[in-house]
């Protein structure tokens, strides 16, 4: 029995030892200029034209494969150049020997997957995808931990944000989940706290504020509500405290203030009130902490009539019935 247990232990230990990946710094590449060409001696780079030139043949483009090295003999980069343009999956390394980047080029233009790595661990730092020099597809930023968790995820089309974008906390829970279209915010935009509770729930349409926007306290209660229509205020706007009491409330119709706008004290009692009619301020008054009212803009008879007219316009059936009553009263007087 003891022998069988010992044999099992040896097998498991062996599997663990052989399954462990060799650290990247132990797999460093050493320059051997007997077999490869030295880029530092053969090539110069013109950043304005994005062209590799031959040092031996002045003003001539370089063509071939070469390697650059650190002073300690470790390979720094290795690339393939065709007619002066990088045309390969080029690799670069840290001085430790660990990979630094892996980039794909077609005749000097980034095309395909591009990856960057953390030193020592070899964990992936970022990944982007290109199509003829422009970002196209997913772009991911990674955390340097055991799981190589995602920090941020984005999608691009024609070098512009297009589609889903996500950001994450250190604990792996989502921080933001948003949507874009052709580089502009489009669709829902949500933000969460570290516990995973929703704190912001808003939306856009072609980059403009649209729909009902809601902001929340950490306990889930509403803190602020806004209503938008293609970038224009349209509906109720209000702010609450953590107890649910309204601190401020406003109403708009197609961007124009309309109705009663109020601002309250912390106990919910009115502090300042402004009455609007189709954008025109028709009445304004305030209260002190004792509830004493002070008129700032006092409503006039004409404004009262216009307000009454507005009420009739809003309720045409009521307006008709009032007119009928007036006619009946007039007839009764004439009969008497």
Buried (B, 14 or more C-beta within 10 A) or exposed (E): EEEEEEEEEEEEEEEEEEEEEEEBBEEBBEBEEEEBBEBEEBBEBEEEEBBBBBEEEEEEBBBBEBBBBBEEEBBBBBBBBBEBBBBBBBBBBBBBBBBBBBBBBBEBBBBBBBBBBBBBBBBBBBBBBBBEEBBBBBBBBBBBEEEBBBBBBBBBBEEBBBBBBBBBBEEEEBBBBBBBBEBBBBBEBBBBBEEEEBBBBBBBBEBBBBBEBBBBBEEEEBBBBBBBBEBBBBBBBBBBBEEEEEBBBBBBBEEBBBBBBBBBBEEBEBBBBBBBBEEEBBBBBBBEEEEEEEEEEEBEEEBEEBBEEEEBEEEEEEBEEEEEEEEEEEEEEEEE
